Amino acid sequence: MKVRISVLPKTKLGQWSLGLAAAMPVLLLIGMSFTNLLYESVPAGSTILEDITLRPALALTMLTGMVSGVSAFIVGLIAIIRQKERAVLVYVATSVGAFLTIFLLGELISPH
């Protein structure tokens, strides 16, 4: 049996994984720009909920970017395992999502 490897995804889940991974850095960059543009004089909250109430556009954009990255990992993994997706970009998107997931788990396990 010959396995065909392509660059672009063939399945819907593969396309979703790629789209979510592409949206992640865009959302994170927009969120980081809000720090200087909108909330320069507003201090950060000590919890996520407090930060959402103090700086909602910044917090919600950054959280959406992180959820997008974790979702890219999960959806990409499902596409690779269940639907046998073999596109290189799906592997890249899944890897990026996996690194973000590992980073976020590390932050939750041992916060600063």
A tleap script that builds the chain and sets N, CA, C and O, in Angstrom:
source leaprc.protein.ff14SB
mol = sequence {
  NMET LYS VAL ARG ILE SER VAL LEU PRO LYS
  THR LYS LEU GLY GLN TRP SER LEU GLY LEU
  ALA ALA ALA MET PRO VAL LEU LEU LEU ILE
  GLY MET SER PHE THR ASN LEU LEU TYR GLU
  SER VAL PRO ALA GLY SER THR ILE LEU GLU
  ASP ILE THR LEU ARG PRO ALA LEU ALA LEU
  THR MET LEU THR GLY MET VAL SER GLY VAL
  SER ALA PHE ILE VAL GLY LEU ILE ALA ILE
  ILE ARG GLN LYS GLU ARG ALA VAL LEU VAL
  TYR VAL ALA THR SER VAL GLY ALA PHE LEU
  THR ILE PHE LEU LEU GLY GLU LEU ILE SER
  PRO CHIE
}
set mol.1.N position { 0.836 -1.174 0.000 }
set mol.1.CA position { 0.000 0.000 0.000 }
set mol.1.C position { 0.884 1.242 0.000 }
set mol.1.O position { 1.787 1.385 0.824 }
set mol.2.N position { 0.606 2.115 -0.926 }
set mol.2.CA position { 1.400 3.323 -1.056 }
set mol.2.C position { 0.701 4.477 -0.334 }
set mol.2.O position { -0.482 4.734 -0.556 }
set mol.3.N position { 1.438 5.161 0.523 }
set mol.3.CA position { 0.905 6.298 1.255 }
set mol.3.C position { 1.226 7.563 0.474 }
set mol.3.O position { 2.382 7.823 0.140 }
set mol.4.N position { 0.197 8.343 0.190 }
set mol.4.CA position { 0.391 9.597 -0.536 }
set mol.4.C position { 0.483 10.751 0.447 }
set mol.4.O position { -0.426 10.988 1.243 }
set mol.5.N position { 1.584 11.451 0.376 }
set mol.5.CA position { 1.807 12.618 1.230 }
set mol.5.C position { 1.623 13.856 0.377 }
set mol.5.O position { 2.200 13.979 -0.704 }
set mol.6.N position { 0.800 14.782 0.886 }
set mol.6.CA position { 0.566 16.030 0.161 }
set mol.6.C position { 0.916 17.209 1.064 }
set mol.6.O position { 1.224 17.029 2.242 }
set mol.7.N position { 0.867 18.380 0.517 }
set mol.7.CA position { 1.141 19.584 1.299 }
set mol.7.C position { -0.142 20.116 1.915 }
set mol.7.O position { -0.178 20.422 3.107 }
set mol.8.N position { -1.195 20.227 1.115 }
set mol.8.CA position { -2.471 20.748 1.594 }
set mol.8.C position { -3.369 19.613 2.078 }
set mol.8.O position { -3.318 18.509 1.535 }
set mol.9.N position { -4.187 19.874 3.094 }
set mol.9.CA position { -5.064 18.828 3.628 }
set mol.9.C position { -6.189 18.456 2.674 }
set mol.9.O position { -6.686 19.290 1.916 }
set mol.10.N position { -6.576 17.202 2.728 }
set mol.10.CA position { -7.659 16.695 1.886 }
set mol.10.C position { -8.973 16.581 2.663 }
set mol.10.O position { -10.043 16.608 2.054 }
set mol.11.N position { -8.919 16.456 3.975 }
set mol.11.CA position { -10.117 16.268 4.780 }
set mol.11.C position { -10.569 17.591 5.399 }
set mol.11.O position { -9.790 18.537 5.517 }
set mol.12.N position { -11.842 17.636 5.790 }
set mol.12.CA position { -12.379 18.839 6.441 }
set mol.12.C position { -11.689 19.099 7.778 }
set mol.12.O position { -11.377 20.244 8.104 }
set mol.13.N position { -11.453 18.044 8.549 }
set mol.13.CA position { -10.787 18.238 9.839 }
set mol.13.C position { -9.358 18.737 9.654 }
set mol.13.O position { -8.874 19.546 10.445 }
set mol.14.N position { -8.695 18.263 8.629 }
set mol.14.CA position { -7.351 18.751 8.332 }
set mol.14.C position { -7.357 20.225 7.977 }
set mol.14.O position { -6.478 20.978 8.394 }
set mol.15.N position { -8.356 20.632 7.205 }
set mol.15.CA position { -8.486 22.046 6.841 }
set mol.15.C position { -8.796 22.897 8.063 }
set mol.15.O position { -8.272 24.002 8.203 }
set mol.16.N position { -9.650 22.386 8.952 }
set mol.16.CA position { -9.961 23.108 10.187 }
set mol.16.C position { -8.726 23.253 11.061 }
set mol.16.O position { -8.481 24.318 11.629 }
set mol.17.N position { -7.956 22.194 11.168 }
set mol.17.CA position { -6.731 22.252 11.971 }
set mol.17.C position { -5.783 23.312 11.440 }
set mol.17.O position { -5.202 24.080 12.207 }
set mol.18.N position { -5.632 23.350 10.139 }
set mol.18.CA position { -4.763 24.344 9.511 }
set mol.18.C position { -5.289 25.764 9.731 }
set mol.18.O position { -4.516 26.676 10.023 }
set mol.19.N position { -6.595 25.949 9.592 }
set mol.19.CA position { -7.192 27.263 9.807 }
set mol.19.C position { -7.069 27.733 11.252 }
set mol.19.O position { -6.770 28.900 11.503 }
set mol.20.N position { -7.299 26.830 12.200 }
set mol.20.CA position { -7.169 27.182 13.616 }
set mol.20.C position { -5.727 27.533 13.969 }
set mol.20.O position { -5.475 28.471 14.725 }
set mol.21.N position { -4.791 26.776 13.418 }
set mol.21.CA position { -3.375 27.069 13.684 }
set mol.21.C position { -2.961 28.392 13.065 }
set mol.21.O position { -2.124 29.099 13.628 }
set mol.22.N position { -3.530 28.742 11.916 }
set mol.22.CA position { -3.211 30.021 11.288 }
set mol.22.C position { -3.845 31.187 12.051 }
set mol.22.O position { -3.275 32.276 12.104 }
set mol.23.N position { -5.013 30.961 12.636 }
set mol.23.CA position { -5.697 32.017 13.390 }
set mol.23.C position { -5.000 32.314 14.716 }
set mol.23.O position { -5.065 33.438 15.213 }
set mol.24.N position { -4.338 31.316 15.287 }
set mol.24.CA position { -3.710 31.477 16.603 }
set mol.24.C position { -2.703 32.631 16.649 }
set mol.24.O position { -2.872 33.513 17.492 }
set mol.25.N position { -1.677 32.686 15.808 }
set mol.25.CA position { -0.721 33.794 15.925 }
set mol.25.C position { -1.343 35.147 15.592 }
set mol.25.O position { -0.939 36.173 16.138 }
set mol.26.N position { -2.327 35.145 14.694 }
set mol.26.CA position { -2.995 36.404 14.358 }
set mol.26.C position { -3.710 36.957 15.585 }
set mol.26.O position { -3.585 38.139 15.906 }
set mol.27.N position { -4.461 36.091 16.271 }
set mol.27.CA position { -5.178 36.523 17.476 }
set mol.27.C position { -4.215 36.938 18.589 }
set mol.27.O position { -4.465 37.915 19.295 }
set mol.28.N position { -3.127 36.203 18.744 }
set mol.28.CA position { -2.158 36.556 19.788 }
set mol.28.C position { -1.472 37.885 19.488 }
set mol.28.O position { -1.226 38.672 20.402 }
set mol.29.N position { -1.161 38.142 18.223 }
set mol.29.CA position { -0.555 39.427 17.852 }
set mol.29.C position { -1.532 40.588 18.054 }
set mol.29.O position { -1.140 41.659 18.518 }
set mol.30.N position { -2.789 40.377 17.708 }
set mol.30.CA position { -3.797 41.411 17.944 }
set mol.30.C position { -3.914 41.676 19.438 }
set mol.30.O position { -3.970 42.831 19.861 }
set mol.31.N position { -3.951 40.616 20.239 }
set mol.31.CA position { -4.032 40.776 21.693 }
set mol.31.C position { -2.834 41.517 22.259 }
set mol.31.O position { -2.988 42.367 23.136 }
set mol.32.N position { -1.640 41.202 21.765 }
set mol.32.CA position { -0.442 41.899 22.253 }
set mol.32.C position { -0.456 43.368 21.856 }
set mol.32.O position { 0.043 44.214 22.597 }
set mol.33.N position { -1.025 43.680 20.690 }
set mol.33.CA position { -1.085 45.086 20.291 }
set mol.33.C position { -2.057 45.865 21.170 }
set mol.33.O position { -1.891 47.072 21.350 }
set mol.34.N position { -3.072 45.190 21.723 }
set mol.34.CA position { -4.005 45.863 22.628 }
set mol.34.C position { -3.315 46.328 23.908 }
set mol.34.O position { -3.763 47.286 24.538 }
set mol.35.N position { -2.240 45.666 24.294 }
set mol.35.CA position { -1.530 46.035 25.512 }
set mol.35.C position { -1.069 47.480 25.452 }
set mol.35.O position { -1.238 48.221 26.421 }
set mol.36.N position { -0.497 47.891 24.346 }
set mol.36.CA position { 0.013 49.256 24.214 }
set mol.36.C position { -1.024 50.239 23.686 }
set mol.36.O position { -0.982 51.425 24.011 }
set mol.37.N position { -1.953 49.749 22.875 }
set mol.37.CA position { -2.912 50.660 22.262 }
set mol.37.C position { -4.067 51.029 23.191 }
set mol.37.O position { -4.379 52.209 23.351 }
set mol.38.N position { -4.697 50.040 23.797 }
set mol.38.CA position { -5.912 50.294 24.566 }
set mol.38.C position { -5.702 50.347 26.075 }
set mol.38.O position { -6.354 51.123 26.774 }
set mol.39.N position { -4.804 49.532 26.562 }
set mol.39.CA position { -4.716 49.328 28.011 }
set mol.39.C position { -3.359 49.694 28.582 }
set mol.39.O position { -2.882 49.032 29.505 }
set mol.40.N position { -2.736 50.719 28.061 }
set mol.40.CA position { -1.396 51.098 28.522 }
set mol.40.C position { -1.396 51.486 30.005 }
set mol.40.O position { -0.457 51.155 30.730 }
set mol.41.N position { -2.432 52.178 30.455 }
set mol.41.CA position { -2.460 52.647 31.845 }
set mol.41.C position { -3.256 51.732 32.764 }
set mol.41.O position { -3.357 52.011 33.959 }
set mol.42.N position { -3.826 50.642 32.241 }
set mol.42.CA position { -4.632 49.729 33.058 }
set mol.42.C position { -3.741 48.589 33.545 }
set mol.42.O position { -3.141 47.889 32.729 }
set mol.43.N position { -3.643 48.390 34.862 }
set mol.43.CA position { -2.804 47.300 35.362 }
set mol.43.C position { -3.461 45.938 35.115 }
set mol.43.O position { -4.683 45.831 35.011 }
set mol.44.N position { -2.638 44.922 35.026 }
set mol.44.CA position { -3.137 43.567 34.817 }
set mol.44.C position { -3.815 43.066 36.081 }
set mol.44.O position { -3.430 43.435 37.191 }
set mol.45.N position { -4.829 42.220 35.907 }
set mol.45.CA position { -5.494 41.613 37.046 }
set mol.45.C position { -4.675 40.461 37.596 }
set mol.45.O position { -3.803 39.926 36.911 }
set mol.46.N position { -4.955 40.083 38.826 }
set mol.46.CA position { -4.198 38.990 39.432 }
set mol.46.C position { -4.747 37.618 39.043 }
set mol.46.O position { -4.060 36.610 39.208 }
set mol.47.N position { -5.983 37.569 38.527 }
set mol.47.CA position { -6.569 36.325 38.032 }
set mol.47.C position { -7.091 36.562 36.619 }
set mol.47.O position { -7.192 37.701 36.163 }
set mol.48.N position { -7.421 35.470 35.934 }
set mol.48.CA position { -7.935 35.599 34.577 }
set mol.48.C position { -9.280 36.315 34.585 }
set mol.48.O position { -9.527 37.178 33.742 }
set mol.49.N position { -10.149 35.965 35.529 }
set mol.49.CA position { -11.455 36.613 35.583 }
set mol.49.C position { -11.332 38.111 35.865 }
set mol.49.O position { -12.062 38.918 35.289 }
set mol.50.N position { -10.417 38.474 36.743 }
set mol.50.CA position { -10.199 39.893 37.040 }
set mol.50.C position { -9.631 40.610 35.814 }
set mol.50.O position { -9.995 41.752 35.532 }
set mol.51.N position { -8.751 39.945 35.101 }
set mol.51.CA position { -8.173 40.538 33.898 }
set mol.51.C position { -9.231 40.721 32.811 }
set mol.51.O position { -9.194 41.704 32.071 }
set mol.52.N position { -10.170 39.783 32.712 }
set mol.52.CA position { -11.244 39.909 31.726 }
set mol.52.C position { -12.116 41.116 32.039 }
set mol.52.O position { -12.557 41.813 31.125 }
set mol.53.N position { -12.372 41.373 33.320 }
set mol.53.CA position { -13.203 42.529 33.663 }
set mol.53.C position { -12.441 43.842 33.501 }
set mol.53.O position { -13.034 44.857 33.135 }
set mol.54.N position { -11.135 43.835 33.767 }
set mol.54.CA position { -10.343 45.065 33.645 }
set mol.54.C position { -9.957 45.383 32.203 }
set mol.54.O position { -10.010 46.537 31.778 }
set mol.55.N position { -9.571 44.359 31.461 }
set mol.55.CA position { -9.089 44.540 30.084 }
set mol.55.C position { -9.737 43.493 29.177 }
set mol.55.O position { -9.061 42.567 28.728 }
set mol.56.N position { -11.032 43.627 28.905 }
set mol.56.CA position { -11.747 42.547 28.214 }
set mol.56.C position { -11.256 42.252 26.794 }
set mol.56.O position { -11.121 41.083 26.432 }
set mol.57.N position { -10.989 43.256 25.996 }
set mol.57.CA position { -10.562 43.006 24.615 }
set mol.57.C position { -9.233 42.261 24.586 }
set mol.57.O position { -9.059 41.332 23.797 }
set mol.58.N position { -8.307 42.658 25.430 }
set mol.58.CA position { -7.001 42.007 25.496 }
set mol.58.C position { -7.134 40.562 25.966 }
set mol.58.O position { -6.627 39.646 25.319 }
set mol.59.N position { -7.814 40.361 27.087 }
set mol.59.CA position { -7.905 39.024 27.671 }
set mol.59.C position { -8.668 38.060 26.773 }
set mol.59.O position { -8.235 36.926 26.567 }
set mol.60.N position { -9.789 38.498 26.244 }
set mol.60.CA position { -10.591 37.597 25.419 }
set mol.60.C position { -9.910 37.277 24.089 }
set mol.60.O position { -10.046 36.161 23.587 }
set mol.61.N position { -9.189 38.221 23.514 }
set mol.61.CA position { -8.461 37.946 22.272 }
set mol.61.C position { -7.331 36.951 22.523 }
set mol.61.O position { -7.128 36.027 21.734 }
set mol.62.N position { -6.597 37.136 23.617 }
set mol.62.CA position { -5.506 36.209 23.932 }
set mol.62.C position { -6.044 34.816 24.271 }
set mol.62.O position { -5.480 33.812 23.836 }
set mol.63.N position { -7.128 34.752 25.041 }
set mol.63.CA position { -7.718 33.450 25.372 }
set mol.63.C position { -8.247 32.746 24.127 }
set mol.63.O position { -8.107 31.530 23.994 }
set mol.64.N position { -8.849 33.499 23.220 }
set mol.64.CA position { -9.337 32.914 21.970 }
set mol.64.C position { -8.181 32.377 21.133 }
set mol.64.O position { -8.308 31.326 20.505 }
set mol.65.N position { -7.064 33.084 21.118 }
set mol.65.CA position { -5.884 32.598 20.404 }
set mol.65.C position { -5.349 31.306 21.003 }
set mol.65.O position { -4.953 30.397 20.272 }
set mol.66.N position { -5.336 31.221 22.322 }
set mol.66.CA position { -4.854 30.001 22.973 }
set mol.66.C position { -5.801 28.828 22.734 }
set mol.66.O position { -5.359 27.708 22.478 }
set mol.67.N position { -7.104 29.091 22.818 }
set mol.67.CA position { -8.092 28.036 22.540 }
set mol.67.C position { -7.977 27.584 21.086 }
set mol.67.O position { -8.136 26.400 20.791 }
set mol.68.N position { -7.707 28.500 20.195 }
set mol.68.CA position { -7.524 28.162 18.789 }
set mol.68.C position { -6.330 27.225 18.602 }
set mol.68.O position { -6.407 26.264 17.835 }
set mol.69.N position { -5.229 27.503 19.301 }
set mol.69.CA position { -4.049 26.646 19.198 }
set mol.69.C position { -4.275 25.255 19.756 }
set mol.69.O position { -3.871 24.265 19.145 }
set mol.70.N position { -4.919 25.172 20.912 }
set mol.70.CA position { -5.208 23.862 21.509 }
set mol.70.C position { -6.195 23.100 20.630 }
set mol.70.O position { -6.070 21.887 20.462 }
set mol.71.N position { -7.172 23.804 20.074 }
set mol.71.CA position { -8.141 23.164 19.177 }
set mol.71.C position { -7.465 22.659 17.902 }
set mol.71.O position { -7.824 21.599 17.388 }
set mol.72.N position { -6.497 23.406 17.394 }
set mol.72.CA position { -5.754 22.953 16.213 }
set mol.72.C position { -5.050 21.635 16.502 }
set mol.72.O position { -4.998 20.753 15.645 }
set mol.73.N position { -4.510 21.499 17.706 }
set mol.73.CA position { -3.856 20.254 18.104 }
set mol.73.C position { -4.849 19.096 18.148 }
set mol.73.O position { -4.587 18.029 17.592 }
set mol.74.N position { -5.986 19.304 18.807 }
set mol.74.CA position { -6.967 18.232 18.973 }
set mol.74.C position { -7.572 17.834 17.635 }
set mol.74.O position { -7.650 16.647 17.319 }
set mol.75.N position { -7.998 18.813 16.849 }
set mol.75.CA position { -8.618 18.530 15.548 }
set mol.75.C position { -7.602 17.892 14.599 }
set mol.75.O position { -7.943 16.966 13.864 }
set mol.76.N position { -6.372 18.373 14.608 }
set mol.76.CA position { -5.332 17.790 13.765 }
set mol.76.C position { -5.023 16.350 14.146 }
set mol.76.O position { -4.811 15.501 13.280 }
set mol.77.N position { -4.998 16.085 15.438 }
set mol.77.CA position { -4.752 14.715 15.905 }
set mol.77.C position { -5.870 13.775 15.465 }
set mol.77.O position { -5.611 12.646 15.049 }
set mol.78.N position { -7.101 14.238 15.558 }
set mol.78.CA position { -8.237 13.426 15.106 }
set mol.78.C position { -8.142 13.192 13.599 }
set mol.78.O position { -8.384 12.080 13.130 }
set mol.79.N position { -7.790 14.234 12.837 }
set mol.79.CA position { -7.669 14.083 11.382 }
set mol.79.C position { -6.563 13.087 11.024 }
set mol.79.O position { -6.722 12.287 10.101 }
set mol.80.N position { -5.459 13.134 11.741 }
set mol.80.CA position { -4.342 12.230 11.442 }
set mol.80.C position { -4.675 10.796 11.815 }
set mol.80.O position { -4.385 9.872 11.055 }
set mol.81.N position { -5.280 10.606 12.976 }
set mol.81.CA position { -5.529 9.239 13.454 }
set mol.81.C position { -6.758 8.618 12.795 }
set mol.81.O position { -6.672 7.519 12.248 }
set mol.82.N position { -7.902 9.305 12.839 }
set mol.82.CA position { -9.142 8.711 12.348 }
set mol.82.C position { -9.324 8.798 10.848 }
set mol.82.O position { -9.795 7.852 10.217 }
set mol.83.N position { -8.952 9.932 10.277 }
set mol.83.CA position { -9.208 10.125 8.853 }
set mol.83.C position { -7.963 9.904 7.998 }
set mol.83.O position { -7.993 10.105 6.784 }
set mol.84.N position { -6.886 9.495 8.627 }
set mol.84.CA position { -5.638 9.163 7.918 }
set mol.84.C position { -5.131 10.325 7.067 }
set mol.84.O position { -4.661 10.127 5.947 }
set mol.85.N position { -5.230 11.529 7.607 }
set mol.85.CA position { -4.737 12.726 6.911 }
set mol.85.C position { -3.211 12.674 6.871 }
set mol.85.O position { -2.568 12.434 7.893 }
set mol.86.N position { -2.639 12.896 5.699 }
set mol.86.CA position { -1.189 12.818 5.533 }
set mol.86.C position { -0.586 14.105 4.981 }
set mol.86.O position { 0.492 14.076 4.388 }
set mol.87.N position { -1.261 15.222 5.167 }
set mol.87.CA position { -0.756 16.491 4.656 }
set mol.87.C position { 0.304 17.049 5.595 }
set mol.87.O position { 0.152 17.017 6.817 }
set mol.88.N position { 1.363 17.553 5.013 }
set mol.88.CA position { 2.472 18.103 5.791 }
set mol.88.C position { 2.010 19.269 6.660 }
set mol.88.O position { 2.418 19.378 7.817 }
set mol.89.N position { 1.159 20.143 6.111 }
set mol.89.CA position { 0.709 21.305 6.878 }
set mol.89.C position { -0.164 20.919 8.074 }
set mol.89.O position { -0.199 21.643 9.069 }
set mol.90.N position { -0.863 19.796 7.988 }
set mol.90.CA position { -1.645 19.329 9.138 }
set mol.90.C position { -0.698 18.857 10.236 }
set mol.90.O position { -0.954 19.095 11.416 }
set mol.91.N position { 0.381 18.196 9.866 }
set mol.91.CA position { 1.381 17.791 10.854 }
set mol.91.C position { 2.027 19.019 11.505 }
set mol.91.O position { 2.286 19.018 12.708 }
set mol.92.N position { 2.283 20.050 10.724 }
set mol.92.CA position { 2.861 21.284 11.271 }
set mol.92.C position { 1.866 21.950 12.222 }
set mol.92.O position { 2.234 22.358 13.323 }
set mol.93.N position { 0.605 22.061 11.795 }
set mol.93.CA position { -0.429 22.683 12.635 }
set mol.93.C position { -0.621 21.909 13.931 }
set mol.93.O position { -0.771 22.510 14.995 }
set mol.94.N position { -0.616 20.591 13.852 }
set mol.94.CA position { -0.774 19.760 15.042 }
set mol.94.C position { 0.429 19.918 15.967 }
set mol.94.O position { 0.269 19.937 17.188 }
set mol.95.N position { 1.610 20.030 15.411 }
set mol.95.CA position { 2.816 20.218 16.226 }
set mol.95.C position { 2.805 21.567 16.941 }
set mol.95.O position { 3.158 21.653 18.117 }
set mol.96.N position { 2.402 22.607 16.235 }
set mol.96.CA position { 2.322 23.937 16.851 }
set mol.96.C position { 1.302 23.913 17.995 }
set mol.96.O position { 1.561 24.436 19.079 }
set mol.97.N position { 0.157 23.307 17.742 }
set mol.97.CA position { -0.857 23.182 18.790 }
set mol.97.C position { -0.370 22.348 19.965 }
set mol.97.O position { -0.697 22.649 21.113 }
set mol.98.N position { 0.408 21.304 19.694 }
set mol.98.CA position { 0.945 20.470 20.767 }
set mol.98.C position { 1.926 21.251 21.631 }
set mol.98.O position { 1.906 21.134 22.856 }
set mol.99.N position { 2.788 22.048 20.996 }
set mol.99.CA position { 3.736 22.858 21.772 }
set mol.99.C position { 3.010 23.866 22.654 }
set mol.99.O position { 3.389 24.068 23.808 }
set mol.100.N position { 1.973 24.497 22.122 }
set mol.100.CA position { 1.192 25.439 22.921 }
set mol.100.C position { 0.498 24.721 24.076 }
set mol.100.O position { 0.465 25.235 25.194 }
set mol.101.N position { -0.057 23.536 23.814 }
set mol.101.CA position { -0.730 22.768 24.857 }
set mol.101.C position { 0.248 22.388 25.959 }
set mol.101.O position { -0.085 22.492 27.140 }
set mol.102.N position { 1.435 21.952 25.598 }
set mol.102.CA position { 2.457 21.594 26.595 }
set mol.102.C position { 2.855 22.821 27.407 }
set mol.102.O position { 3.017 22.735 28.625 }
set mol.103.N position { 3.012 23.959 26.739 }
set mol.103.CA position { 3.351 25.203 27.436 }
set mol.103.C position { 2.256 25.586 28.432 }
set mol.103.O position { 2.547 25.936 29.576 }
set mol.104.N position { 1.003 25.520 27.996 }
set mol.104.CA position { -0.107 25.892 28.876 }
set mol.104.C position { -0.235 24.924 30.045 }
set mol.104.O position { -0.524 25.346 31.165 }
set mol.105.N position { -0.025 23.639 29.802 }
set mol.105.CA position { -0.046 22.669 30.910 }
set mol.105.C position { 1.068 22.951 31.905 }
set mol.105.O position { 0.870 22.834 33.114 }
set mol.106.N position { 2.238 23.322 31.401 }
set mol.106.CA position { 3.345 23.686 32.293 }
set mol.106.C position { 3.015 24.896 33.135 }
set mol.106.O position { 3.363 24.947 34.315 }
set mol.107.N position { 2.347 25.871 32.545 }
set mol.107.CA position { 1.952 27.065 33.295 }
set mol.107.C position { 0.906 26.721 34.353 }
set mol.107.O position { 0.923 27.299 35.439 }
set mol.108.N position { 0.006 25.801 34.062 }
set mol.108.CA position { -1.007 25.412 35.031 }
set mol.108.C position { -0.434 24.561 36.166 }
set mol.108.O position { -0.844 24.685 37.320 }
set mol.109.N position { 0.516 23.701 35.818 }
set mol.109.CA position { 1.097 22.799 36.815 }
set mol.109.C position { 2.020 23.559 37.767 }
set mol.109.O position { 1.959 23.367 38.982 }
set mol.110.N position { 2.870 24.418 37.215 }
set mol.110.CA position { 3.788 25.179 38.072 }
set mol.110.C position { 3.767 26.646 37.687 }
set mol.110.O position { 4.644 27.104 36.955 }
set mol.111.N position { 2.772 27.399 38.171 }
set mol.111.CA position { 2.700 28.822 37.841 }
set mol.111.C position { 3.842 29.607 38.484 }
set mol.111.O position { 4.490 29.134 39.418 }
set mol.112.N position { 4.072 30.791 37.977 }
set mol.112.CA position { 5.166 31.631 38.485 }
set mol.112.C position { 4.804 32.204 39.821 }
set mol.112.O position { 5.594 32.938 40.413 }
savepdb mol mol.pdb
quit
